[in-house]
């Protein structure tokens, strides 16, 4: 599987977990957030503004550091 296939795409309103490197203080790891806007870059480098529920802040995060918090099968 290529790298681009591993990076998910998200839409506004998706509930996501942060899974990337912890560079923020406090760390975002395992925190849950809601995607509030989607950047226009290619999928592998696309940034998403995420509202983090624990802190109430909005931080731009690339898609490679996010995963869906749940998957609903229809």
RAVEN-V415004 format. One line per field, one symbol per residue. psi: psi as a letter, one per 20 degrees, with the letter a starting at -180 (. if undefined). A space follows every 10 residues. Layout:
# RAVEN-V415004
psi = ???
This chain:
# RAVEN-V415004
psi = prghhhprqq rpippqqpja qniqoqqipj qprpphqprj rqghjpqppp ophhijqppp pqhijqqphq pop.
